[in-house]
Amino acid sequence: MEPPQKKNFLFLMIVFVVATLVIMYVFSLRSQLQEVRTNQGNYEDQIKSLSSIQNTDALKVNREFLESFFTYQTTAERYKKIEPYMTDQGYKATHPSGTKIPDSEESVKSSMVGLKAFEYQSSKTEAEFFNEFKLTTEFNNVAATETVIVKISLVYVKEQDWKVDDVEFIGQLTGRD
Protein backbone atom coordinates (compact mmCIF):
# COMPACT_ATOMS: atom_id res chain seq x y z
CA MET A 1 0.00 0.00 0.00
CA GLU A 2 1.09 3.46 -0.72
CA PRO A 3 1.43 5.95 2.12
CA PRO A 4 -1.66 8.06 1.13
CA GLN A 5 -3.74 4.88 0.90
CA LYS A 6 -2.40 3.79 4.31
CA LYS A 7 -3.42 7.16 5.72
CA ASN A 8 -6.91 6.85 4.23
CA PHE A 9 -7.26 3.28 5.46
CA LEU A 10 -6.04 4.26 8.95
CA PHE A 11 -8.41 7.27 8.95
CA LEU A 12 -11.37 5.09 7.93
CA MET A 13 -10.51 2.52 10.61
CA ILE A 14 -10.35 5.25 13.27
CA VAL A 15 -13.67 6.70 12.06
CA PHE A 16 -15.22 3.21 12.12
CA VAL A 17 -13.95 2.51 15.66
CA VAL A 18 -15.09 5.94 16.93
CA ALA A 19 -18.52 5.50 15.27
CA THR A 20 -18.83 2.04 16.83
CA LEU A 21 -17.93 3.43 20.27
CA VAL A 22 -20.42 6.32 19.90
CA ILE A 23 -23.20 3.91 18.87
CA MET A 24 -22.41 1.61 21.81
CA TYR A 25 -22.41 4.61 24.17
CA VAL A 26 -25.78 5.83 22.86
CA PHE A 27 -27.35 2.38 23.32
CA SER A 28 -25.87 2.19 26.81
CA LEU A 29 -27.39 5.57 27.68
CA ARG A 30 -30.77 4.48 26.29
CA SER A 31 -30.80 1.32 28.40
CA GLN A 32 -29.81 3.32 31.51
CA LEU A 33 -32.58 5.84 30.80
CA GLN A 34 -35.11 3.03 30.40
CA GLU A 35 -33.94 1.51 33.70
CA VAL A 36 -34.31 4.88 35.47
CA ARG A 37 -37.82 5.32 34.06
CA THR A 38 -38.79 1.83 35.21
CA ASN A 39 -37.42 2.47 38.70
CA GLN A 40 -39.21 5.83 38.86
CA GLY A 41 -42.51 4.16 37.97
CA ASN A 42 -41.93 1.50 40.63
CA TYR A 43 -41.12 4.13 43.26
CA GLU A 44 -44.22 6.15 42.36
CA ASP A 45 -46.35 3.01 42.70
CA GLN A 46 -44.79 2.23 46.07
CA ILE A 47 -45.43 5.79 47.30
CA LYS A 48 -49.04 5.60 46.15
CA SER A 49 -49.54 2.24 47.85
CA LEU A 50 -48.02 3.53 51.11
CA SER A 51 -50.27 6.59 51.00
CA SER A 52 -53.35 4.51 50.33
CA ILE A 53 -52.47 2.07 53.12
CA GLN A 54 -52.19 4.90 55.64
CA ASN A 55 -55.41 6.52 54.40
CA THR A 56 -57.24 3.20 54.53
CA ASP A 57 -55.90 2.49 58.01
CA ALA A 58 -56.96 5.94 59.28
CA LEU A 59 -60.43 5.48 57.82
CA LYS A 60 -60.65 2.00 59.37
CA VAL A 61 -59.68 3.30 62.83
CA ASN A 62 -62.17 6.18 62.46
CA ARG A 63 -64.98 3.73 61.64
CA GLU A 64 -64.05 1.22 64.38
CA PHE A 65 -63.82 3.96 67.00
CA LEU A 66 -67.21 5.40 66.07
CA GLU A 67 -68.83 1.97 66.12
CA SER A 68 -67.32 1.27 69.54
CA PHE A 69 -68.17 4.70 70.94
CA PHE A 70 -71.73 4.93 69.66
CA THR A 71 -72.82 1.26 69.86
CA TYR A 72 -72.97 0.09 73.46
CA GLN A 73 -75.22 -1.38 76.14
CA THR A 74 -73.86 0.55 79.14
CA THR A 75 -71.66 3.62 79.50
CA ALA A 76 -69.01 1.55 81.32
CA GLU A 77 -68.86 -0.83 78.34
CA ARG A 78 -68.52 2.15 76.00
CA TYR A 79 -65.35 3.42 77.63
CA LYS A 80 -63.76 -0.03 77.86
CA LYS A 81 -64.34 -0.63 74.14
CA ILE A 82 -62.80 2.65 72.93
CA GLU A 83 -59.60 2.60 75.00
CA PRO A 84 -57.44 0.74 72.41
CA TYR A 85 -58.22 3.39 69.77
CA MET A 86 -57.28 6.42 71.88
CA THR A 87 -54.38 8.61 72.88
CA ASP A 88 -54.55 9.90 76.47
CA GLN A 89 -55.72 13.29 75.22
CA GLY A 90 -58.33 11.68 72.97
CA TYR A 91 -59.62 9.52 75.80
CA LYS A 92 -60.12 12.59 78.00
CA ALA A 93 -61.95 14.34 75.15
CA THR A 94 -64.68 11.69 75.17
CA HIS A 95 -66.23 12.67 78.46
CA PRO A 96 -67.31 16.03 79.90
CA SER A 97 -64.50 17.97 81.52
CA GLY A 98 -64.38 17.88 85.27
CA THR A 99 -66.09 14.52 85.50
CA LYS A 100 -64.66 11.07 85.77
CA ILE A 101 -65.49 8.32 83.34
CA PRO A 102 -68.75 6.66 84.38
CA ASP A 103 -68.50 3.09 85.62
CA SER A 104 -72.15 2.44 86.35
CA GLU A 105 -74.22 -0.24 84.72
CA GLU A 106 -77.16 2.07 83.89
CA SER A 107 -79.31 0.94 81.01
CA VAL A 108 -78.40 3.41 78.29
CA LYS A 109 -78.24 1.83 74.86
CA SER A 110 -76.96 3.43 71.72
CA SER A 111 -76.46 2.43 68.10
CA MET A 112 -75.42 4.12 64.89
CA VAL A 113 -76.25 3.51 61.22
CA GLY A 114 -75.52 5.14 57.87
CA LEU A 115 -72.00 6.42 58.53
CA LYS A 116 -70.69 8.91 55.96
CA ALA A 117 -67.05 9.84 56.66
CA PHE A 118 -65.39 12.85 55.03
CA GLU A 119 -61.61 12.92 55.39
CA TYR A 120 -59.13 15.78 55.51
CA GLN A 121 -55.53 14.67 55.83
CA SER A 122 -53.24 17.57 56.72
CA SER A 123 -50.06 15.43 56.77
CA LYS A 124 -48.89 11.81 56.68
CA THR A 125 -49.32 11.59 60.46
CA GLU A 126 -52.53 13.60 61.01
CA ALA A 127 -56.02 13.08 59.64
CA GLU A 128 -59.41 14.54 60.47
CA PHE A 129 -62.82 13.09 59.69
CA PHE A 130 -66.19 14.75 59.67
CA ASN A 131 -68.64 11.92 60.27
CA GLU A 132 -72.37 12.07 59.67
CA PHE A 133 -74.64 9.25 60.85
CA LYS A 134 -77.97 8.42 62.47
CA LEU A 135 -77.67 7.85 66.20
CA THR A 136 -80.38 6.06 68.17
CA THR A 137 -80.15 6.38 71.95
CA GLU A 138 -82.45 4.53 74.32
CA PHE A 139 -82.77 5.55 77.98
CA ASN A 140 -85.43 4.03 80.27
CA ASN A 141 -86.96 2.28 77.24
CA VAL A 142 -87.50 5.58 75.39
CA ALA A 143 -85.64 5.79 72.09
CA ALA A 144 -84.67 8.91 70.15
CA THR A 145 -83.01 9.03 66.75
CA GLU A 146 -81.13 11.99 65.31
CA THR A 147 -78.60 12.69 62.59
CA VAL A 148 -75.35 13.86 64.17
CA ILE A 149 -72.00 15.18 62.98
CA VAL A 150 -68.84 14.29 64.89
CA LYS A 151 -65.32 15.48 64.10
CA ILE A 152 -62.57 12.95 64.85
CA SER A 153 -58.87 13.91 64.83
CA LEU A 154 -56.39 11.06 64.42
CA VAL A 155 -52.61 10.99 64.78
CA TYR A 156 -50.23 8.31 63.61
CA VAL A 157 -48.32 6.93 66.59
CA LYS A 158 -45.19 5.04 65.56
CA GLU A 159 -45.46 1.29 66.17
CA GLN A 160 -49.07 1.68 67.40
CA ASP A 161 -50.92 2.73 64.21
CA TRP A 162 -53.56 5.49 64.03
CA LYS A 163 -55.02 6.74 67.32
CA VAL A 164 -57.94 9.06 68.06
CA ASP A 165 -56.53 12.27 69.53
CA ASP A 166 -59.68 14.40 69.72
CA VAL A 167 -63.45 13.95 69.50
CA GLU A 168 -65.70 16.92 68.91
CA PHE A 169 -69.48 16.77 68.73
CA ILE A 170 -70.36 19.30 66.01
CA GLY A 171 -74.12 19.06 66.29
CA GLN A 172 -77.21 17.45 64.92
CA LEU A 173 -79.12 17.90 61.71
CA THR A 174 -82.80 18.56 61.98
CA GLY A 175 -85.43 18.41 59.27
CA ARG A 176 -83.83 15.41 57.53
CA ASP A 177 -85.24 11.95 57.09
VONU-139481 format. One record per residue: residue in three letters; x, y, z of N, C-alpha, C in turn. Coordinates in steps of 0.2 Angstrom, whole numbers, plus 5000, padded with zeros to 4 digits. Each point is the difference from the previous one (the first is absolute). Last residue first. Example, Ala and Ser with C-alpha at 12.3 -4.5 7.8 and 13.67 -1.06 7.14 Angstrom:
<pts>
timi,n_c1,n_c2,n_c3,ca_c1,ca_c2,ca_c3,c_c1,c_c2,c_c3
SER,5064,4989,5035,5004,5006,5001,4996,5005,5003
ALA,5002,4972,5000,4996,5006,5000,5004,5006,5000
</pts>
This chain:
<pts>
timi,n_c1,n_c2,n_c3,ca_c1,ca_c2,ca_c3,c_c1,c_c2,c_c3
ASP,4576,5066,5284,4998,4994,5001,5005,4995,5002
ARG,5000,5027,5006,5002,4995,4995,4997,4993,5001
GLY,4999,5021,5014,4996,5001,4993,5002,4995,4995
THR,5018,5007,5018,4993,4999,5001,4997,5001,4993
LEU,5025,4993,5011,4996,5003,4995,4993,4998,5001
GLN,5022,5004,5018,4995,4995,4997,4996,5004,4994
GLY,5026,5003,5012,4993,5001,5000,4996,4995,4997
ILE,5025,5000,5006,4998,5006,4996,4993,5002,5001
PHE,5019,4986,5015,4993,5000,4998,4998,5006,4996
GLU,5024,4988,5004,4997,5007,5001,4993,4999,4997
VAL,5025,4987,5008,4993,4999,4998,4996,5006,5001
ASP,5028,4991,4997,4995,5005,5003,4993,4998,4997
ASP,5019,4986,4997,5003,5005,5005,4995,5006,5002
VAL,5003,4973,4990,4995,5005,5000,5003,5005,5005
LYS,5015,4983,4985,4997,5001,5007,4996,5006,4999
TRP,5015,4981,4983,4996,5006,5001,4997,5000,5007
ASP,5021,4985,4999,4995,5002,4995,4997,5006,5002
GLN,5019,4990,5011,4994,4998,5003,4994,5001,4995
GLU,5024,5004,4996,5000,4993,5003,4993,4999,5004
LYS,5003,5025,4995,5005,4995,4998,4999,4994,5004
VAL,4981,5017,4996,5004,4999,5005,5005,4994,4998
TYR,4982,5019,4988,5004,4994,4999,5005,4999,5005
VAL,4976,5013,5002,5007,5001,4999,5003,4993,4999
LEU,4974,5013,4998,5004,4994,5001,5007,5002,4999
SER,4974,5011,5005,5007,5002,4998,5004,4994,5002
ILE,4972,5005,4995,5005,4996,5003,5007,5002,4998
LYS,4973,5009,5001,5006,5001,4998,5005,4996,5004
VAL,4972,4999,4995,5006,4999,5004,5006,5001,4997
ILE,4972,5003,4997,5006,5001,4997,5005,5000,5005
VAL,4973,4989,4997,5005,5004,5004,5007,5001,4996
THR,4971,4993,5000,5006,5000,4996,5005,5005,5003
GLU,4981,4986,5014,5001,5006,4997,5006,4999,4995
THR,4980,4987,5017,5005,4999,4995,5001,5007,4997
ALA,4991,4986,5024,5000,5007,4996,5005,4999,4994
ALA,4985,4984,5021,5005,5001,4994,4999,5007,4997
VAL,4994,4987,5024,4998,5005,4996,5005,5001,4995
ASN,5002,4985,5019,4995,4997,4995,4997,5006,4996
ASN,5017,5005,5016,4994,4998,5003,4995,4998,4995
PHE,5017,5009,4987,5001,5001,5007,4993,4999,5003
GLU,5015,4998,4975,4994,4998,5004,5001,5000,5007
THR,5009,5010,4974,5001,4999,5007,4994,4998,5003
THR,5011,5002,4974,4994,4998,5004,5002,4999,5007
LEU,5010,5013,4976,5002,4997,5007,4993,4999,5004
LYS,5011,5004,4973,4994,5000,5004,5002,4997,5007
PHE,5018,5014,4985,4997,4993,5000,4994,5001,5004
GLU,5024,5012,4990,4993,5001,5000,4997,4993,5001
ASN,5026,5013,5003,4996,4994,4999,4992,5001,5001
PHE,5027,5010,4995,4993,5003,5001,4995,4994,4999
PHE,5028,5000,5005,4994,4997,4996,4994,5004,5003
GLU,5029,5002,4998,4994,5002,5003,4994,4997,4996
ALA,5029,4996,5004,4994,4999,4996,4994,5002,5004
GLU,5029,4998,5000,4994,5003,5003,4995,5000,4995
THR,5022,4992,4995,4999,4998,5007,4994,5003,5004
LYS,5008,5005,4977,5001,4993,5000,4998,4997,5007
SER,4989,5024,4995,5007,4997,4999,4999,4993,5000
SER,4980,5012,5000,5005,5006,5000,5007,4998,4999
GLN,4975,4989,4993,5006,4998,5003,5005,5006,4999
TYR,4973,4995,5001,5004,5005,4999,5007,4998,5003
GLU,4974,4987,4993,5007,5001,5003,5004,5006,4998
PHE,4974,4989,5005,5003,5004,4995,5007,5002,5003
ALA,4979,4980,5003,5006,5003,5002,5003,5004,4995
LYS,4975,4988,5008,5004,5004,4994,5006,5003,5003
LEU,4981,4980,5009,5006,5004,5001,5002,5003,4993
GLY,4980,4986,5009,5000,5005,4994,5006,5004,5001
VAL,4991,4990,5023,5000,4998,4993,5001,5005,4995
MET,5002,4993,5029,5001,5005,4994,4999,4996,4994
SER,4993,4998,5029,5003,4997,4993,5000,5005,4995
SER,4996,4996,5029,5001,5004,4995,5002,4996,4994
LYS,4990,5000,5027,5002,4996,4994,5000,5005,4995
VAL,4999,4998,5028,5000,5005,4994,5003,4996,4994
SER,4995,4994,5026,4997,4998,4994,5000,5005,4995
GLU,5018,4998,5021,4993,5002,4998,4998,4998,4994
GLU,5020,4996,5015,4997,4995,4996,4993,5002,4998
SER,5024,5014,5008,4993,4997,5002,4998,4996,4994
ASP,5019,5015,5002,5002,4992,5000,4993,4997,5002
PRO,5010,5025,4988,4995,4996,5004,5002,4993,5000
ILE,5018,5020,4999,4997,4996,4996,4995,4995,5004
LYS,5005,5024,5009,5004,4994,4999,4996,4996,4995
THR,5000,5028,5001,4997,4994,5003,5004,4994,4998
GLY,5006,5022,4993,4998,5000,5007,4996,4994,5003
SER,4998,5005,4974,5006,5002,5005,4997,5001,5007
PRO,4989,4982,4982,4999,5007,5003,5006,5002,5004
HIS,5005,4980,4983,4995,5001,5005,5000,5008,5003
THR,5014,4991,4982,4994,4996,4999,4995,5001,5005
ALA,5023,5009,4999,4995,5004,4996,4993,4996,4999
LYS,5019,4990,5011,4997,5005,5004,4995,5004,4996
TYR,5012,4984,4988,4996,4997,5005,4996,5005,5005
GLY,5017,5007,4984,4993,4998,4997,4996,4997,5005
GLN,5021,5005,5007,4996,5006,4999,4994,4999,4997
ASP,5015,4982,5003,4997,5003,5006,4996,5006,4999
THR,4999,4984,4980,5006,5003,5003,4997,5002,5007
MET,4988,4980,4986,5001,5007,5002,5007,5002,5003
TYR,4988,4978,4993,5000,5005,4994,5002,5007,5002
PRO,4996,4981,5016,5006,4999,4995,5001,5005,4994
GLU,4981,5003,5016,5007,5001,5003,5006,4998,4995
ILE,4974,4997,4999,5004,5005,4996,5007,5001,5002
LYS,4985,4985,5011,5000,4998,4993,5005,5005,4996
LYS,4994,5003,5023,5004,4995,4999,5002,4998,4993
TYR,4983,5017,5005,5007,5002,5001,5006,4995,5000
ARG,4976,4994,4997,5002,5005,4995,5008,5002,5001
GLU,4988,4987,5016,5003,4996,4995,5002,5004,4994
ALA,4991,5011,5019,5006,4997,5002,5003,4996,4994
THR,4978,5009,4997,5006,5005,5000,5006,4997,5002
THR,4982,4984,4990,5001,5004,5006,5005,5005,4999
GLN,4994,4987,4981,4994,4998,5005,5000,5004,5006
TYR,5010,5006,4974,5001,4997,5006,4994,4999,5004
THR,5011,5013,4978,4996,4994,5000,5002,4997,5007
PHE,5010,5020,4993,4993,5002,4999,4996,4993,5000
PHE,5024,5000,5002,4998,5005,5005,4993,5001,5000
SER,5010,4984,4986,5001,4998,5007,4998,5006,5004
GLU,4999,5003,4977,4996,4995,5002,5000,4998,5007
LEU,5015,5017,4992,4993,5002,5000,4995,4994,5002
PHE,5023,4995,4997,4999,5004,5006,4993,5002,5001
GLU,5006,4989,4980,5000,4995,5006,4999,5004,5006
ARG,5002,5013,4980,4994,4996,5000,5000,4995,5006
ASN,5020,5012,4997,4994,5005,5001,4994,4996,5001
VAL,5019,4988,4994,5000,5002,5007,4994,5004,5002
LYS,5003,4995,4977,4998,4994,5004,4999,5002,5007
LEU,5009,5016,4986,4993,4999,4999,4997,4994,5004
ALA,5023,5003,5000,4997,5006,5003,4993,4999,5000
ASP,5012,4985,4987,5001,4998,5007,4996,5006,5004
THR,5002,5003,4977,4995,4995,5002,5000,4998,5007
ASN,5016,5016,4992,4993,5003,5000,4995,4994,5002
GLN,5022,4993,4998,4999,5004,5006,4993,5003,5000
ILE,5006,4988,4982,5000,4995,5006,4998,5005,5006
SER,5004,5010,4979,4993,4998,5001,5000,4995,5006
SER,5021,5010,4995,4995,5005,5002,4993,4997,5001
LEU,5017,4986,4993,5001,5002,5007,4995,5005,5002
SER,5000,4994,4977,4997,4994,5004,5001,5002,5008
LYS,5009,5015,4984,4993,5000,5000,4997,4995,5004
ILE,5023,5000,4998,4998,5006,5004,4992,5000,5000
GLN,5010,4984,4986,5001,4998,5007,4998,5006,5005
ASP,4999,5003,4976,4995,4995,5002,5001,4998,5008
GLU,5016,5014,4991,4994,5004,5000,4994,4995,5002
TYR,5021,4991,4996,5000,5004,5006,4994,5003,5001
ASN,5003,4988,4980,4999,4995,5006,5000,5004,5007
GLY,5004,5012,4980,4993,4998,5000,4999,4995,5006
GLN,5022,5007,4996,4996,5006,5002,4993,4998,5001
ASN,5015,4984,4991,5001,5001,5007,4995,5006,5003
THR,5001,4997,4977,4997,4994,5003,5000,5001,5008
ARG,5012,5016,4987,4993,5001,4999,4996,4994,5004
VAL,5023,4998,4999,4998,5005,5004,4993,5002,5000
GLU,5009,4984,4985,5000,4998,5006,4998,5005,5006
GLN,5002,5007,4977,4994,4995,5001,5000,4997,5007
LEU,5019,5013,4995,4994,5004,5000,4994,4996,5001
GLN,5020,4989,4996,5000,5003,5007,4994,5004,5001
SER,5003,4991,4978,4998,4995,5005,5000,5002,5007
ARG,5007,5015,4983,4993,4998,4999,4998,4995,5005
LEU,5023,5005,4999,4996,5006,5003,4993,4998,5000
SER,5014,4986,4989,5001,4999,5007,4996,5005,5004
PHE,5001,5001,4976,4995,4995,5003,5001,4999,5007
VAL,5014,5016,4991,4993,5002,4999,4995,4995,5003
TYR,5023,4994,4998,4999,5005,5006,4993,5002,5000
MET,5007,4987,4982,5000,4996,5006,4998,5004,5006
ILE,5004,5011,4980,4994,4997,4999,4999,4995,5007
VAL,5020,5012,4997,4995,5005,5001,4993,4996,5000
LEU,5019,4987,4995,5000,5002,5007,4995,5005,5002
THR,5003,4994,4977,4998,4994,5004,4999,5002,5008
ALA,5010,5016,4986,4992,5000,4998,4998,4994,5004
VAL,5023,5002,5001,4997,5006,5004,4992,4999,4999
VAL,5013,4985,4987,5000,4999,5007,4997,5005,5005
PHE,5001,5004,4976,4996,4994,5002,5000,4998,5007
VAL,5015,5017,4993,4993,5003,4999,4995,4994,5002
ILE,5022,4994,4998,4999,5004,5006,4993,5003,5000
MET,5007,4988,4981,4999,4996,5006,4999,5003,5007
LEU,5004,5013,4980,4993,4996,5000,4999,4996,5006
PHE,5021,5010,4997,4995,5005,5002,4993,4997,5000
LEU,5018,4987,4993,5001,5001,5007,4994,5005,5002
PHE,5002,4996,4977,4998,4994,5003,5000,5001,5008
ASN,5009,5018,4987,4992,4999,4999,4998,4994,5004
LYS,5023,5002,5000,4997,5006,5004,4992,5000,4999
LYS,5012,4985,4987,5001,4998,5007,4997,5005,5004
GLN,5002,5005,4978,4994,4995,5001,5000,4998,5007
PRO,5017,5015,4993,4994,5003,5001,4994,4995,5001
PRO,5022,4991,4998,4999,5004,5006,4994,5004,5000
GLU,5001,4977,4986,5003,5006,4999,4999,5004,5007
MET,5000,4973,4997,4996,5006,5000,5004,5006,5000
</pts>
